[in-house]
Amino acid sequence: MMKARQIEKQLLVPYQHRVYFTQDVFEPENTLLASLLTESTEGEATRVYVAVDEQLREHDSAFQDKVHAYFNNFREKIDCCGYSEYPGGEILKNDLRYLKDLYHEIEQAKLCRHSYLIGIGGGALLDMTGFAAATAHRGIRHLRLPTTSLSQGDGGVGVKNGVNYLGKKNFIGTFMPPHAVVNDLNFLKTLSNNQMRDGYIEAVKVALIRDGAFFDLIESRAELLINRDPDTISWIIEKSAQHHVDHIAQSGDPFELKSARPLDFGHWVAHKLETMSAFKISHGEAVAIGMAVDVLYSQKIGHLAKKQASRIINLIEQLGFKTYSPELLTVSEQGRNLILEGLDEFREHLGGQLTISLLNDIGDSFETHEMIPKVILECIEGLRDRNASRPHPES
């Protein structure tokens, strides 16, 4: 038999993952965005296309005019060749028509690999525009301007993007670090209380798995967060973003080639819950419930002390979240609890061995490769009973 021959070379592709914090990004005197778009200009003006969450116009009818006026100040270096608006939320990721529309706009604007697609909006819009940028021409430069607390502190500062398909969240997607992320904290002023607190829960999540001292501080400043104290909001968003970026850059697995996914603590329940509710339950609300399940599970299998589990559940509720939803006990015609399918889908999405992050303590996580269905259901029933005696949180 002929011996196989091979050519083998290591490919090293360095990425610079940059997240900036600013205010009034489209004011003429704020040159941050313009400098990012022109730092690699080679003679001709940089072509830029802007895709925006339409909710911004609902809060500021002149937003489009501000964007055009800003780029007009730099027209010798930047050519803003298009602007379009898209609905926010999961409808954008569920309907491929919007993705097709964006591809059409990219082609009409004659964007190339040296051009920029700027996404301005919440996590769903950033996911969709990021996927379009990563796949059109095999990669257009992408710049993110997250506008929600959730996207500024978590998803928007990451390297993942995608859309939903076949009833599964993020079934189609890529890993592609953006050219840069610019967090304008003034965008957060447009958020409802529900939208604002969604970002808090991801900060609690990253504190639970990485930084107990951060959890203590969130706990001590909970009332300030509830009352939307600007300095406290700025602090929690930046600290959360720092932890997420540190994990991506320092874990040794930025594109999730291995089985572990600690930043998705509580998310195996959350992703399934979002889908089962037809996305009526927001991502932040679903994560709060998913974390509550996994916190109690960590306690029930003897890893997390009851006192610490109570602290965590109390903080989640104090921040305004429910820790139970009736969907958690939905059963199929065959009598199987549907939320348990989330375990299979979570493993399938990642591949390899099922790997779920749980807690030894606040700030100390570990990985397990087995979840006991009976114990999961006991946790869900416990949360049901707990929530039956509690008033619903105010919107």
JOHUQUI-V256922 format. One record per run of one state. SS is the DSSP state (hx for helix, st for strand, lp for the rest). FROM is the first residue (numbers start at 1). LEN is the number of residues. If there is no record, write none. Layout:
# JOHUQUI-V256922
SS	FROM	LEN
SS	FROM	LEN
This chain:
# JOHUQUI-V256922
lp	1	18
st	19	4
lp	23	9
hx	32	7
lp	39	7
st	46	8
lp	54	1
hx	55	5
lp	60	3
hx	63	10
lp	73	5
st	78	9
lp	87	4
hx	91	4
lp	95	1
hx	96	13
lp	109	7
st	116	6
lp	122	1
hx	123	16
lp	139	2
st	141	6
lp	147	2
hx	149	5
lp	154	1
hx	155	3
lp	158	2
st	160	6
lp	166	2
st	168	8
lp	176	4
st	180	5
hx	185	6
lp	191	2
hx	193	18
lp	211	1
hx	212	9
lp	221	1
hx	222	5
lp	227	3
hx	230	21
lp	251	11
hx	262	3
lp	265	2
hx	267	10
lp	277	6
hx	283	18
lp	301	5
hx	306	13
lp	319	7
hx	326	4
lp	330	1
st	331	1
lp	332	5
st	337	1
hx	338	13
lp	351	5
st	356	6
lp	362	2
st	364	5
lp	369	4
hx	373	16
lp	389	7
